[in-house]
Amino acid sequence: MFDNSIDAYLVNSPANRRYFTGIDTSAGAVLLTATEKLFFTDFRYENYARNTLRDFNVIIVKPSEFYDTLVRELKRLDARTVGYEELFVTVNDYRQMETALSDFKLEPASKILADKRIVKTQDEIDKIENSQRIAEKALAKIIPMIKPGVTEREVSAELMFEMIRSGADSLAFDNIVSFGENSANPHHHPSDKKLEKNELILIDFGARANGYCSDMTRTFTLGSPNDELKAIHGIVLEAQSYALKHIKAGMTGMEADSLAREYIRANGYGKEFGHSLGHGVGIEIHESPNLSEKSEIVLSPGMVVTVEPGIYINGLGGVRIEDLVVVREDDVLNLTNFNKNLYL
């Protein structure tokens, strides 16, 4: 991270603070140099930070005194150029920072920090896999309650409860539970719609535990859905299967996306697959790399991504099947163990 262009990195975003410190706090900032690691926070986290961050210099500061303290530390460290998260700070925050750090040169550094997180360590992969096991256990637990008459909201609530009870600290994102025609909306918010027999059931969800997220989607039914929807499920499943067999290190995100997209297009549903094939997962539920039609990023071993093709027909329904995988040299390691059967 350190060369002749940046002497110190100022890290404000919660995700990057978590990455570099290993703890979650609602307030704080990290300052990184080639020789020191500093963590600024307020009195609420003093004991927690001092007891946890053994290799950090923990500095307790009032919000009103933060920049004065930061300037003092930067001068002590003889830093002249400061990297900041231009993709995180607001215009107002930047103006305040620019004024306070007028004696220093500010350099955008969001990409450098994101690149540090893009390839996961084995410890990170283990934490992501643990979150995935929690999510799958919760889904298996609530399957018996999914019957005609139950609402999307009720299924979502039970799924959330079971994930927390199974060890999640929180949801990785708001659950997506959709029945019937609602499944044509990729990011549908659970409603009071009741499940009817023969309708599709789409559930997209994830757990967050030990700071790391999981993500998966399954689409199934209790009865026998419309013939076109049955055919669509088969197409999505085949497209995903083909992508899972061929994604590997060295290909671009665009090439990975095309593995599933071209199959779906060949079956006449190209326009109905409107989102990318996948995205990175880690501390955040959406992070680099993207598997999309325009992504030129080259996949490397250790990247963790979703593979989630989908087809959505307004007024009829939609199908998405999503697994979470680790990119390897010649293939992927699938962290998702839950079955993909259309029929419960």
Buried (B, 14 or more C-beta within 10 A) or exposed (E): EBEEEBBBBBBBBBBBBBBBBEBBBEEBBBBBBEEBBBBBBBEEBEEBBBEBBEEBEBBBBEEEEBBEBBBEBBEEBEBEBBBBBEEBBEEEEBEBBEEBBEEBEBBEBBEBBBEEBBBBEEEBBEBBBBBBBBBBBBBEBBEEEBEEEBBBBBBBBBBBEBBBEBBBBEBBBEBBBBBBBBBBBBEBBBBEBBBEEBBBBBBBBBBBBBBBBBBBBBBBBBEEBBEEBBBBBEBBBBBBBBBBEBBBBEBBBBBBBBBBBEBBBEBEBBEBBEBBBBBBBBBBBBBBBBBBEEBEBEBBBBBBBBBBBBBBBEEBBBBBBBBBBBBBEEBBEEBBEBEBEBEB
